[in-house]
Amino acid sequence: MEKIQLALQILFLVGIGGLVLLLRKYLPTYLTKKAENLATKEDIGEITHRVEEVRTQHLAALERVKSGLSDESTALLRRRQIYEETVKALRIFVAGMNATDVQKQAFLEHYQTLWLWAPDGVIRALNRFLDINKRFAANPDATHDVHQQCAFAEVILAMRRDIGFPESELHTAEYQFVSFVESGTPWHKIISDRTG
């Protein structure tokens, strides 16, 4: 029995020695690989975190752009509406008619609204038109003023450029002022007058 115990102890010592040799040879490689994997997982975690941060920043920037475009679109629609109403109100100057107090008040309200919504070029063109009309009103005997018509057409062109036609090649001389000889006149008796 002692021989068996001795053999078992020797076998146990040989097994421990073999295990130590195996651990010595493979354990450092195993631990190195485990450390690399852990570092890779940490790197991937950091990269994922950074990607998510950038993604969040881009989504926020995209939302700001969308909001800005929506605001610009709303403002453009509002300016178009204001321009349409203003052009109608401007008829009191070019139609050769006596304007009512309501029409005068409507023009003044549109003029004030333009100062809120229109860019500088539109306001300056309108101011030039008003200056010409002041001079025109000072001389009631004047019948037809090309400068007045040209200034009116420039207001229209400034509005066109602002609402989506910045590359427009139209000129003030192309705007036609149309008047009818008498009511019910056939089209061939229309008097058309260009600004230039």
C-alpha atoms as a printed R data frame, in Angstrom:
    type eleno elety resid chain resno       x       y       z
1   ATOM     1    CA   MET     A     1   0.000   0.000   0.000
2   ATOM     2    CA   GLU     A     2   2.903   2.266   0.606
3   ATOM     3    CA   LYS     A     3   4.025   1.666  -2.912
4   ATOM     4    CA   ILE     A     4   0.672   2.727  -4.196
5   ATOM     5    CA   GLN     A     5   0.734   5.841  -2.068
6   ATOM     6    CA   LEU     A     6   4.225   6.640  -3.216
7   ATOM     7    CA   ALA     A     7   3.234   6.066  -6.828
8   ATOM     8    CA   LEU     A     8   0.218   8.302  -6.367
9   ATOM     9    CA   GLN     A     9   2.348  11.006  -4.781
10  ATOM    10    CA   ILE     A    10   4.890  10.783  -7.623
11  ATOM    11    CA   LEU     A    11   2.097  10.842 -10.133
12  ATOM    12    CA   PHE     A    12   0.600  13.816  -8.317
13  ATOM    13    CA   LEU     A    13   3.939  15.661  -8.332
14  ATOM    14    CA   VAL     A    14   4.460  14.889 -12.030
15  ATOM    15    CA   GLY     A    15   0.928  16.148 -12.748
16  ATOM    16    CA   ILE     A    16   1.568  19.322 -10.770
17  ATOM    17    CA   GLY     A    17   4.891  19.791 -12.558
18  ATOM    18    CA   GLY     A    18   3.219  19.273 -15.945
19  ATOM    19    CA   LEU     A    19   0.474  21.643 -14.971
20  ATOM    20    CA   VAL     A    20   3.052  24.243 -13.865
21  ATOM    21    CA   LEU     A    21   4.885  23.824 -17.186
22  ATOM    22    CA   LEU     A    22   1.657  24.175 -19.124
23  ATOM    23    CA   LEU     A    23   0.623  27.208 -17.101
24  ATOM    24    CA   ARG     A    24   4.059  28.739 -17.516
25  ATOM    25    CA   LYS     A    25   3.979  28.283 -21.233
26  ATOM    26    CA   TYR     A    26   0.316  29.032 -22.024
27  ATOM    27    CA   LEU     A    27  -0.842  31.229 -19.120
28  ATOM    28    CA   PRO     A    28   1.124  34.356 -20.153
29  ATOM    29    CA   THR     A    29  -0.138  34.002 -23.744
30  ATOM    30    CA   TYR     A    30  -3.669  33.457 -22.485
31  ATOM    31    CA   LEU     A    31  -3.499  36.429 -20.124
32  ATOM    32    CA   THR     A    32  -1.964  38.625 -22.839
33  ATOM    33    CA   LYS     A    33  -4.761  37.687 -25.218
34  ATOM    34    CA   LYS     A    34  -7.379  38.301 -22.516
35  ATOM    35    CA   ALA     A    35  -5.849  41.733 -21.816
36  ATOM    36    CA   GLU     A    36  -5.891  42.550 -25.552
37  ATOM    37    CA   ASN     A    37  -9.531  41.500 -25.793
38  ATOM    38    CA   LEU     A    38 -10.403  43.583 -22.749
39  ATOM    39    CA   ALA     A    39  -8.552  46.575 -24.207
40  ATOM    40    CA   THR     A    40 -10.318  46.052 -27.528
41  ATOM    41    CA   LYS     A    41 -13.699  45.952 -25.776
42  ATOM    42    CA   GLU     A    42 -12.830  49.157 -23.928
43  ATOM    43    CA   ASP     A    43 -11.665  50.762 -27.210
44  ATOM    44    CA   ILE     A    44 -14.857  49.685 -28.950
45  ATOM    45    CA   GLY     A    45 -16.863  51.073 -26.032
46  ATOM    46    CA   GLU     A    46 -15.024  54.403 -26.286
47  ATOM    47    CA   ILE     A    47 -15.407  54.512 -30.063
48  ATOM    48    CA   THR     A    48 -19.095  53.684 -29.774
49  ATOM    49    CA   HIS     A    49 -19.509  56.429 -27.186
50  ATOM    50    CA   ARG     A    50 -17.776  58.969 -29.452
51  ATOM    51    CA   VAL     A    51 -19.802  57.883 -32.483
52  ATOM    52    CA   GLU     A    52 -22.998  58.343 -30.472
53  ATOM    53    CA   GLU     A    53 -21.859  61.802 -29.348
54  ATOM    54    CA   VAL     A    54 -21.131  62.834 -32.953
55  ATOM    55    CA   ARG     A    55 -24.420  61.315 -34.108
56  ATOM    56    CA   THR     A    56 -26.289  63.263 -31.430
57  ATOM    57    CA   GLN     A    57 -24.520  66.485 -32.435
58  ATOM    58    CA   HIS     A    58 -25.353  65.920 -36.104
59  ATOM    59    CA   LEU     A    59 -28.988  65.173 -35.315
60  ATOM    60    CA   ALA     A    60 -29.199  68.377 -33.276
61  ATOM    61    CA   ALA     A    61 -27.562  70.339 -36.104
62  ATOM    62    CA   LEU     A    62 -29.939  68.757 -38.615
63  ATOM    63    CA   GLU     A    63 -32.921  69.749 -36.478
64  ATOM    64    CA   ARG     A    64 -31.606  73.329 -36.315
65  ATOM    65    CA   VAL     A    65 -31.234  73.368 -40.102
66  ATOM    66    CA   LYS     A    66 -34.749  71.950 -40.542
67  ATOM    67    CA   SER     A    67 -36.133  74.529 -38.140
68  ATOM    68    CA   GLY     A    68 -34.230  77.298 -39.930
69  ATOM    69    CA   LEU     A    69 -35.532  76.155 -43.302
70  ATOM    70    CA   SER     A    70 -39.036  75.976 -41.938
71  ATOM    71    CA   ASP     A    71 -38.696  79.485 -40.522
72  ATOM    72    CA   GLU     A    72 -37.287  80.750 -43.834
73  ATOM    73    CA   SER     A    73 -40.085  79.074 -45.749
74  ATOM    74    CA   THR     A    74 -42.689  80.612 -43.454
75  ATOM    75    CA   ALA     A    75 -41.073  84.039 -43.786
76  ATOM    76    CA   LEU     A    76 -40.918  83.690 -47.574
77  ATOM    77    CA   LEU     A    77 -44.601  82.783 -47.755
78  ATOM    78    CA   ARG     A    78 -45.428  85.733 -45.514
79  ATOM    79    CA   ARG     A    79 -43.364  88.133 -47.673
80  ATOM    80    CA   ARG     A    80 -45.063  86.848 -50.824
81  ATOM    81    CA   GLN     A    81 -48.450  87.531 -49.286
82  ATOM    82    CA   ILE     A    82 -47.360  91.003 -48.149
83  ATOM    83    CA   TYR     A    83 -45.939  91.787 -51.602
84  ATOM    84    CA   GLU     A    84 -49.163  90.770 -53.321
85  ATOM    85    CA   GLU     A    85 -51.169  93.014 -51.027
86  ATOM    86    CA   THR     A    86 -48.678  95.878 -51.373
87  ATOM    87    CA   VAL     A    87 -48.759  95.717 -55.164
88  ATOM    88    CA   LYS     A    88 -52.537  96.023 -55.034
89  ATOM    89    CA   ALA     A    89 -52.211  98.982 -52.666
90  ATOM    90    CA   LEU     A    90 -49.679 100.649 -54.999
91  ATOM    91    CA   ARG     A    91 -52.352 100.964 -57.690
92  ATOM    92    CA   ILE     A    92 -53.438 104.208 -56.074
93  ATOM    93    CA   PHE     A    93 -50.272 105.769 -57.501
94  ATOM    94    CA   VAL     A    94 -50.266 104.398 -61.027
95  ATOM    95    CA   ALA     A    95 -53.918 103.934 -61.889
96  ATOM    96    CA   GLY     A    96 -54.570 107.671 -62.132
97  ATOM    97    CA   MET     A    97 -57.493 107.416 -59.812
98  ATOM    98    CA   ASN     A    98 -58.484 109.346 -56.769
99  ATOM    99    CA   ALA     A    99 -57.750 107.109 -53.847
100 ATOM   100    CA   THR     A   100 -60.243 106.702 -51.060
101 ATOM   101    CA   ASP     A   101 -59.233 107.110 -47.430
102 ATOM   102    CA   VAL     A   102 -59.542 103.332 -47.040
103 ATOM   103    CA   GLN     A   103 -57.127 102.742 -49.924
104 ATOM   104    CA   LYS     A   104 -54.673 105.306 -48.541
105 ATOM   105    CA   GLN     A   105 -54.828 103.698 -45.100
106 ATOM   106    CA   ALA     A   106 -54.321 100.247 -46.637
107 ATOM   107    CA   PHE     A   107 -51.212 101.477 -48.449
108 ATOM   108    CA   LEU     A   108 -49.781 102.992 -45.253
109 ATOM   109    CA   GLU     A   109 -50.349  99.742 -43.377
110 ATOM   110    CA   HIS     A   110 -48.643  97.724 -46.137
111 ATOM   111    CA   TYR     A   111 -45.748 100.160 -46.211
112 ATOM   112    CA   GLN     A   112 -45.229  99.739 -42.456
113 ATOM   113    CA   THR     A   113 -45.465  95.947 -42.766
114 ATOM   114    CA   LEU     A   114 -42.823  95.992 -45.509
115 ATOM   115    CA   TRP     A   115 -40.420  97.621 -43.084
116 ATOM   116    CA   LEU     A   116 -40.743  94.531 -40.910
117 ATOM   117    CA   TRP     A   117 -40.555  91.844 -43.588
118 ATOM   118    CA   ALA     A   118 -38.870  93.158 -46.730
119 ATOM   119    CA   PRO     A   119 -35.129  93.315 -47.364
120 ATOM   120    CA   ASP     A   120 -33.397  96.647 -47.815
121 ATOM   121    CA   GLY     A   121 -33.487  96.510 -51.633
122 ATOM   122    CA   VAL     A   122 -37.288  96.333 -51.721
123 ATOM   123    CA   ILE     A   123 -37.719  99.155 -49.210
124 ATOM   124    CA   ARG     A   124 -35.231 101.379 -51.031
125 ATOM   125    CA   ALA     A   125 -36.936 100.750 -54.386
126 ATOM   126    CA   LEU     A   126 -40.304 101.585 -52.821
127 ATOM   127    CA   ASN     A   127 -38.880 104.753 -51.237
128 ATOM   128    CA   ARG     A   128 -37.520 105.886 -54.631
129 ATOM   129    CA   PHE     A   129 -40.967 105.267 -56.112
130 ATOM   130    CA   LEU     A   130 -42.596 107.319 -53.333
131 ATOM   131    CA   ASP     A   131 -40.087 110.155 -53.799
132 ATOM   132    CA   ILE     A   132 -40.908 110.288 -57.519
133 ATOM   133    CA   ASN     A   133 -44.621 110.308 -56.702
134 ATOM   134    CA   LYS     A   134 -44.119 113.217 -54.287
135 ATOM   135    CA   ARG     A   135 -42.482 115.199 -57.096
136 ATOM   136    CA   PHE     A   136 -45.216 114.076 -59.483
137 ATOM   137    CA   ALA     A   137 -47.924 115.196 -57.023
138 ATOM   138    CA   ALA     A   138 -46.246 118.614 -56.710
139 ATOM   139    CA   ASN     A   139 -46.895 119.146 -60.432
140 ATOM   140    CA   PRO     A   140 -50.553 118.240 -60.973
141 ATOM   141    CA   ASP     A   141 -50.400 119.247 -64.665
142 ATOM   142    CA   ALA     A   142 -48.013 116.385 -65.458
143 ATOM   143    CA   THR     A   143 -49.837 113.678 -67.352
144 ATOM   144    CA   HIS     A   144 -47.412 110.811 -67.877
145 ATOM   145    CA   ASP     A   145 -44.164 110.240 -66.090
146 ATOM   146    CA   VAL     A   146 -41.844 107.526 -67.355
147 ATOM   147    CA   HIS     A   147 -39.742 107.881 -64.222
148 ATOM   148    CA   GLN     A   148 -42.758 107.031 -62.087
149 ATOM   149    CA   GLN     A   149 -43.510 103.928 -64.144
150 ATOM   150    CA   CYS     A   150 -39.881 102.862 -64.166
151 ATOM   151    CA   ALA     A   151 -39.682 103.245 -60.368
152 ATOM   152    CA   PHE     A   152 -42.881 101.218 -59.969
153 ATOM   153    CA   ALA     A   153 -41.463  98.434 -62.143
154 ATOM   154    CA   GLU     A   154 -38.251  98.499 -60.077
155 ATOM   155    CA   VAL     A   155 -40.292  97.895 -56.909
156 ATOM   156    CA   ILE     A   156 -41.937  94.892 -58.571
157 ATOM   157    CA   LEU     A   157 -38.559  93.536 -59.735
158 ATOM   158    CA   ALA     A   158 -37.027  93.982 -56.260
159 ATOM   159    CA   MET     A   159 -39.915  91.991 -54.802
160 ATOM   160    CA   ARG     A   160 -39.501  89.293 -57.487
161 ATOM   161    CA   ARG     A   161 -35.806  88.934 -56.683
162 ATOM   162    CA   ASP     A   162 -36.593  88.589 -52.981
163 ATOM   163    CA   ILE     A   163 -39.270  85.913 -53.317
164 ATOM   164    CA   GLY     A   164 -37.353  83.446 -55.390
165 ATOM   165    CA   PHE     A   165 -36.212  84.943 -58.689
166 ATOM   166    CA   PRO     A   166 -32.768  86.390 -57.830
167 ATOM   167    CA   GLU     A   167 -31.424  85.580 -61.289
168 ATOM   168    CA   SER     A   168 -34.309  87.270 -63.107
169 ATOM   169    CA   GLU     A   169 -33.211  88.899 -66.334
170 ATOM   170    CA   LEU     A   170 -36.282  91.095 -66.635
171 ATOM   171    CA   HIS     A   171 -35.762  94.846 -66.798
172 ATOM   172    CA   THR     A   172 -37.986  97.718 -65.797
173 ATOM   173    CA   ALA     A   173 -38.479  98.596 -69.471
174 ATOM   174    CA   GLU     A   174 -40.267  95.271 -69.969
175 ATOM   175    CA   TYR     A   175 -43.037  96.018 -67.474
176 ATOM   176    CA   GLN     A   176 -46.165  97.101 -69.340
177 ATOM   177    CA   PHE     A   177 -48.773  99.469 -68.025
178 ATOM   178    CA   VAL     A   178 -52.076  98.651 -69.630
179 ATOM   179    CA   SER     A   179 -55.097 100.888 -69.808
180 ATOM   180    CA   PHE     A   180 -58.357 100.491 -71.668
181 ATOM   181    CA   VAL     A   181 -59.711 103.179 -73.945
182 ATOM   182    CA   GLU     A   182 -63.237 102.606 -72.637
183 ATOM   183    CA   SER     A   183 -65.016  99.925 -70.704
184 ATOM   184    CA   GLY     A   184 -65.925  96.865 -72.735
185 ATOM   185    CA   THR     A   185 -63.162  97.603 -75.266
186 ATOM   186    CA   PRO     A   186 -62.004  94.675 -77.364
187 ATOM   187    CA   TRP     A   187 -58.404  93.606 -76.769
188 ATOM   188    CA   HIS     A   188 -57.110  95.205 -79.953
189 ATOM   189    CA   LYS     A   189 -58.000  98.647 -78.571
190 ATOM   190    CA   ILE     A   190 -55.975  98.278 -75.400
191 ATOM   191    CA   ILE     A   191 -53.321 100.926 -74.945
192 ATOM   192    CA   SER     A   192 -50.110  99.386 -73.701
193 ATOM   193    CA   ASP     A   193 -47.314 101.533 -72.484
194 ATOM   194    CA   ARG     A   194 -43.875 100.245 -71.587
195 ATOM   195    CA   THR     A   195 -41.798 101.977 -68.969
196 ATOM   196    CA   GLY     A   196 -38.821 102.728 -71.150
